């Protein structure tokens, strides 16, 4: 057996459901300053992301909070409230992959937080 110079690891395998129709993907590099609360929000299509540097506290709906760091990937389902995307004491830079239907542009809608 020969050692390969290429290594592959699946970081996320996400089911999008049968009704998803994607005609294009928009990739954005987004930078957020340290100590910034992203605010509860939803997207009009599914969003995948990869943290390039820094860290964020991430939470969708009432799921447990997780801290995402450089190299971590995340998924924000369409229409589901992202409760937290808050930077820590360092800025974050991430790539966002917006899966979009024909003629659709990425949209974000800020919502009232469920937190008291």
C-alpha positions in Angstrom: 0.0 0.0 0.0 1.3 3.4 -1.0 1.1 6.5 1.3 -1.0 9.2 -0.4 0.1 12.8 -0.3 -3.6 13.7 0.0 -5.7 13.4 3.1 -9.5 13.9 3.2 -11.7 14.3 6.2 -15.5 14.9 6.2 -16.2 17.8 8.6 -19.9 18.1 8.1 -22.5 16.0 6.1 -25.7 18.0 6.3 -29.1 16.9 4.9 -30.8 19.8 3.2 -34.2 18.1 2.7 -35.9 17.2 -0.6 -37.5 20.6 -1.2 -34.1 22.5 -1.5 -33.4 23.9 -4.9 -30.0 25.5 -5.3 -28.9 27.1 -8.5 -25.9 29.0 -7.2 -23.7 29.5 -4.2 -22.4 32.9 -3.0 -19.2 32.8 -0.8 -18.4 35.7 1.4 -15.5 36.5 3.7 -17.0 38.2 6.8 -15.1 39.9 9.6 -16.7 40.8 12.9 -14.9 42.8 15.7 -14.2 41.3 19.1 -17.0 41.5 21.7 -19.8 41.9 19.1 -23.2 40.3 19.6 -24.5 39.1 16.2 -28.1 39.3 17.3 -30.8 36.7 16.8 -31.4 36.3 13.0 -32.6 34.1 10.2 -31.5 33.6 6.6 -33.6 33.1 3.5 -31.5 30.0 2.5 -29.2 27.6 4.1 -25.7 28.9 5.1 -22.6 26.9 5.7 -19.5 28.4 7.2 -15.8 27.9 8.1 -14.1 29.9 10.8 -10.8 31.1 9.4 -9.5 32.9 12.6 -10.8 34.0 15.9 -13.8 32.5 17.7 -17.6 32.8 18.2 -20.2 31.5 20.6 -22.7 29.9 18.2 -26.3 28.7 18.9 -29.3 27.9 16.7 -32.7 27.9 18.3 -32.5 26.4 21.8 -29.7 24.1 21.0 -26.7 24.2 23.3 -24.1 27.0 22.8 -20.8 25.9 21.2 -17.6 27.9 20.8 -16.4 27.7 17.2 -12.7 28.3 16.5 -10.4 28.4 13.4 -11.0 25.4 11.3 -14.5 24.6 12.7 -17.5 24.5 10.3 -21.1 25.4 11.0 -24.6 25.2 9.4 -27.4 27.7 9.7 -30.7 26.2 8.3 -32.9 28.5 6.2 -35.6 30.2 8.4 -34.3 28.8 11.7 -33.3 31.4 14.3 -29.6 31.7 14.9 -29.8 32.7 18.5 -26.1 33.6 18.9 -23.2 34.3 16.7 -21.2 36.4 19.2 -17.5 37.0 18.9 -15.4 36.4 22.0 -12.5 38.6 23.1 -11.0 38.3 19.7 -12.3 39.2 16.2 -13.5 36.5 13.9 -13.1 36.0 10.2 -15.2 33.3 8.5 -16.3 32.2 5.1 -20.0 32.0 4.6 -21.4 29.8 1.8 -25.0 30.9 0.9 -26.9 28.3 -1.1 -29.4 30.2 -3.3 -32.2 29.5 -5.7 -32.4 31.0 -9.2 -32.5 34.8 -9.0 -32.3 34.9 -5.1 -29.8 37.0 -3.2 -28.7 36.3 0.4 -30.9 38.0 3.0 -30.6 38.3 6.8 -33.5 39.2 9.0 -33.0 40.2 12.7 -35.5 38.8 15.1 -36.5 39.3 18.7 -34.4 37.1 20.9 -36.2 34.4 23.0 -33.8 35.1 25.8 -35.3 37.1 28.7 
